[in-house]
Amino acid sequence: MVLKYQVVVLAVFVFLVTACSGNTDPDGPVQVVFWHAMGGPLGDVLEDSLIAEFNSTHENIEILPVCMGNYSALSQKIMAGVMADSPPGMAQAYETWTAQLIRGGALVPLDSLMDADSSYTEEMWNDFFPVFKANNTFDGRVYSFPFNKSVPLIYYNVDLFDSLGVVPATTWEEQRELLKILTLDGNGDGDYLDAEDRRGTAFGTSVWSFECLLAQAGGSLLNEDSTETAFNSPEGIQALNYLTTLLYEDSTAYLTTGYDHQKGFAEGRVGQVQGSVTSLAFMIRDMQRRRESGLSTFTIGTAPLPAGREQAVYISGTNVILFQNDDPRVVEAGWEFIKWFTRPDIQARWFAGSGYLPARVSSLEEPEVLAKIEEYPGLEAVLDQLHYAVFEPQITAWYDGRTFLSESIEIVLYGRMTPEDALSRAADLADAEIRTGR
């Protein structure tokens, strides 16, 4: 399991020893190494825009970002760094990693810094969306702050919807009927594979999609005290049955891998898709490339997920953590960056540049957020999902539990097992992991 203590190869050890928390030269700025996994244009926004600005406006602090390439590498190197007593100053981390690091005494509780900082007021903390406050609180203590958070939403072809006289669905039932309208067998041969054919939607074997459907059906992933799974339930079965109905009974959807569903959407072969709020920038890029190549394009619309018995979505993404350090100046400098990065105006710029959600309620009034909403009016309702959003379990055992659930969802969607059997299998495996250690 990721984050379980294990032997680390020498090359990784050497890397970590040479790339630890930062330089503590008393005559120079305090350097804080920040390990993250933001690559490509997202990394550009983080490093070249925001961190560069922070460094230029804080002459006594220098944040040194180090991209680890992906989350798997990041998690392994964090644990190796802790084992070698050479962690970075700060890092991105999922909640399951954070729980493990808390038990090892590796993290600075951020609420202790909040309490000791006279410039940090209760009003500032209360300005965070409640779901983010709860998501970063572990056994009553704040150990992390929200970093790159997202919610799912519906992307739809505005031109197609207008031509058919339809609007985004607000319930499961409405969505099922909408997808039937969007689906087109252009030559009537029943295979939906030809250029003139169109499907209502397409999706992969996503745990995130299942989680949202589970919550919308009134279910949950774990029980209230996180001692056993709860997704093997009538609500879990209902969620999977909904997806298989779209695939095999209605034939209004098809399975994809990777980002093929977004490709089909951009090409007009799919009427709507579910994706992350951060996908908007990539979809805009795809449309621009098609336009430059003389290919057909359309206006992209955004809408919140339709509701089941309840309105619910799961947030996704990591938080930022601060490691214990023998030099208190490194901790203080890291805290200064976290405070700065989560300011309402900086969060608004992070959202505008990357698509990741602003963590603060007051950020919604910032010019960058208002401009984005004006360009894509549906984003306002998408952001409103934060008021009823929930988050995944924080216990370390959920890392493997989520993997078991993912495998079972894939088995069901490819028609190789019933929802009842697959969820039972996943629950047995996940419960065993939870009993081994949270």
Residue pairs with C-beta under 8 A, 6 or more apart in sequence:
1 396
1 399
1 400
1 433
2 72
2 75
2 76
2 79
2 97
2 399
3 75
3 78
3 79
3 96
3 97
3 100
3 101
3 396
3 399
4 79
5 79
5 83
6 79
8 76
8 80
8 83
8 84
12 76
12 77
12 80
13 80
13 84
15 77
16 77
16 80
16 81
16 84
16 86
17 84
17 86
19 33
19 66
19 88
20 33
20 81
20 86
20 87
20 88
21 32
21 33
21 86
21 87
21 88
21 89
21 323
21 325
21 327
21 330
22 30
22 31
22 32
22 33
22 62
22 64
22 88
22 89
22 330
23 30
23 31
24 30
24 31
24 327
24 329
24 330
29 59
29 60
29 61
29 62
30 60
30 61
30 62
30 327
30 329
30 330
30 332
30 333
31 61
31 62
31 63
31 64
31 330
32 61
32 62
32 63
32 64
32 88
32 89
32 90
32 330
32 333
32 334
32 337
33 64
33 66
33 88
33 89
33 90
34 51
34 63
34 64
34 65
34 66
34 88
34 89
34 90
34 91
34 337
35 66
35 68
35 74
35 77
35 78
35 88
35 90
35 91
35 92
36 43
36 46
36 65
36 66
36 67
36 68
36 74
36 91
36 92
37 67
37 68
37 69
37 70
37 71
37 73
37 74
37 92
37 318
38 45
38 46
38 47
38 67
38 92
38 148
38 354
39 67
39 69
39 70
41 281
41 354
42 148
42 278
42 354
42 356
43 67
45 350
45 353
45 354
46 65
46 354
47 65
47 67
49 349
49 353
50 341
50 346
50 349
50 350
50 353
51 63
51 65
54 61
54 63
54 337
54 340
54 341
55 61
55 62
55 63
58 336
58 340
60 333
61 333
61 336
61 337
63 333
63 337
66 88
68 74
68 77
71 92
71 94
71 318
74 91
74 92
75 93
75 94
75 97
78 87
78 88
78 91
78 93
78 97
78 101
79 100
81 87
81 88
82 101
82 104
82 106
82 323
87 106
87 323
87 324
88 323
89 322
89 323
89 325
89 330
89 331
89 333
89 334
90 320
90 321
90 322
90 323
90 334
90 337
90 338
91 320
91 321
91 323
92 147
92 148
92 318
92 319
92 320
92 321
93 101
93 144
93 318
93 319
93 320
93 321
94 318
94 319
94 399
95 135
95 144
95 319
95 391
95 392
95 393
95 394
95 398
96 393
96 394
96 395
96 396
96 397
96 398
96 399
97 396
97 399
98 107
98 138
98 143
98 144
98 319
98 321
98 394
99 138
99 394
99 395
99 396
99 438
100 396
101 107
101 321
102 138
102 143
103 396
105 324
106 323
106 324
107 143
107 144
107 321
107 322
107 323
107 324
108 322
108 323
108 324
108 325
108 331
108 334
109 141
109 142
109 143
110 136
110 142
110 143
110 144
110 145
110 322
110 335
110 338
111 141
111 142
113 120
113 322
113 331
113 335
114 120
114 125
114 142
117 335
117 339
120 339
125 133
126 133
127 344
127 360
127 361
127 362
128 146
128 342
128 359
128 360
128 361
129 359
129 360
129 361
129 386
129 387
129 389
131 315
131 386
131 389
131 390
131 391
132 146
132 149
132 315
132 359
133 142
134 391
135 146
135 315
135 319
135 391
135 394
136 142
136 143
136 144
136 145
136 146
136 319
137 143
138 394
143 321
144 319
144 320
144 321
145 319
145 320
145 338
145 341
145 342
145 359
146 317
146 319
146 320
146 342
146 357
146 359
147 317
147 318
147 319
147 320
147 341
147 356
148 278
148 317
148 318
148 354
148 356
149 315
149 316
149 317
149 356
149 357
149 359
150 276
150 277
150 278
150 315
150 316
150 317
150 355
150 356
150 357
151 276
151 277
151 313
151 315
151 316
151 357
151 382
151 383
151 385
151 386
151 389
152 208
152 209
152 212
152 274
152 275
152 276
152 277
152 305
152 313
152 314
152 316
153 274
153 275
153 276
153 277
153 302
153 303
153 304
153 305
153 378
153 382
153 385
154 168
154 272
154 273
154 274
154 302
154 303
154 304
154 305
154 306
155 262
155 265
155 272
155 273
155 274
155 275
155 279
155 280
155 283
155 300
155 301
155 302
156 168
156 271
156 272
156 300
156 301
156 302
156 303
157 265
157 268
157 271
157 272
157 298
157 299
157 300
157 301
158 298
158 299
158 300
158 301
159 298
159 299
160 182
160 268
160 271
160 298
161 167
161 168
161 271
161 301
164 181
164 182
166 178
166 181
166 182
168 178
168 272
168 301
168 303
168 306
168 378
169 175
169 177
169 178
169 306
170 306
170 307
171 306
171 307
171 308
172 216
172 242
172 306
172 307
172 308
174 306
175 306
176 245
176 246
176 250
176 252
178 200
178 272
179 199
179 200
179 201
179 246
179 250
179 252
179 253
179 271
179 272
180 200
180 250
180 252
181 200
182 198
182 199
182 200
182 201
182 252
182 271
182 272
183 192
183 198
183 199
183 200
183 250
183 251
183 252
183 271
184 196
184 197
184 198
185 192
185 197
186 194
186 195
186 196
186 197
186 198
187 194
187 196
187 197
191 197
192 198
192 199
192 251
192 254
197 269
198 268
198 269
198 270
198 271
199 252
199 253
199 254
199 264
199 269
199 270
199 271
200 246
200 252
200 253
200 270
200 271
200 272
201 246
201 252
201 253
201 261
201 270
201 271
201 272
201 273
201 274
202 253
202 254
202 255
202 256
202 260
202 261
202 264
202 265
202 270
202 273
203 209
203 243
203 253
203 255
203 256
203 261
203 273
203 274
204 255
204 256
204 257
204 258
204 260
204 261
205 255
205 406
205 409
205 410
205 413
205 414
206 409
207 402
207 405
207 406
207 409
208 314
208 316
209 243
209 274
210 236
210 239
210 240
210 243
210 405
210 409
211 221
211 314
211 392
212 305
212 312
212 313
212 314
213 238
213 239
213 240
213 242
213 243
213 308
214 220
214 221
214 231
214 235
214 236
214 239
215 310
215 312
215 313
215 314
215 390
216 239
216 305
216 306
216 307
216 308
216 309
216 310
216 311
216 312
217 235
217 236
217 238
217 239
217 308
217 309
217 310
218 235
218 308
218 309
218 310
219 230
219 231
219 233
219 234
219 235
219 236
219 238
219 239
220 230
220 231
221 229
221 230
221 231
221 392
221 393
221 398
222 228
222 229
222 230
222 231
222 393
222 395
222 398
223 229
223 230
226 393
226 394
226 395
226 434
226 438
227 434
228 431
228 434
229 401
229 426
229 427
229 430
229 431
229 434
231 405
231 423
231 426
231 427
232 423
232 424
232 426
232 427
233 423
236 419
236 423
237 419
237 420
237 423
238 308
240 409
240 412
240 413
240 419
240 422
240 423
241 419
243 253
243 412
243 413
244 412
244 413
244 415
244 419
246 252
246 253
247 253
247 254
247 255
247 413
248 415
255 413
255 414
256 264
261 270
261 273
261 275
262 273
262 275
262 279
262 282
262 283
262 286
263 286
264 270
264 273
265 272
265 273
265 283
266 283
266 286
266 287
266 290
268 296
268 298
274 305
275 283
276 316
276 355
277 355
277 356
277 357
277 379
277 382
278 354
278 355
278 356
279 355
280 300
280 302
280 355
280 376
281 354
281 355
283 300
284 300
287 297
287 298
287 300
290 296
290 297
291 297
300 376
301 376
301 378
302 376
302 378
302 379
302 382
303 378
303 381
303 382
304 313
304 378
304 381
304 382
304 384
304 385
305 313
305 385
310 388
311 385
311 388
312 388
312 389
312 390
313 385
313 388
313 389
313 390
314 389
314 390
314 391
314 392
315 357
315 386
315 389
315 390
315 391
317 356
317 357
320 338
320 341
322 331
322 334
322 335
322 338
324 331
325 331
340 346
341 347
341 350
342 359
342 360
343 360
344 358
344 360
344 362
344 363
344 365
344 366
345 363
345 366
347 358
347 359
347 360
347 363
347 366
348 358
348 363
348 366
348 367
348 368
348 369
349 368
350 356
350 358
351 357
351 358
351 363
351 368
351 369
351 372
352 368
352 369
352 371
352 372
357 383
357 386
358 364
358 366
358 369
358 383
363 369
364 370
364 383
372 379
373 379
373 380
373 383
392 398
392 402
393 401
395 434
395 438
396 437
396 438
397 430
397 433
397 434
397 436
397 437
397 438
398 430
400 429
400 430
400 433
401 426
401 429
401 430
401 433
401 434
404 425
404 426
404 429
404 430
404 433
405 426
405 430
407 426
408 417
408 422
408 423
408 425
408 426
409 422
411 417
411 422
412 418
412 419
412 422
417 425
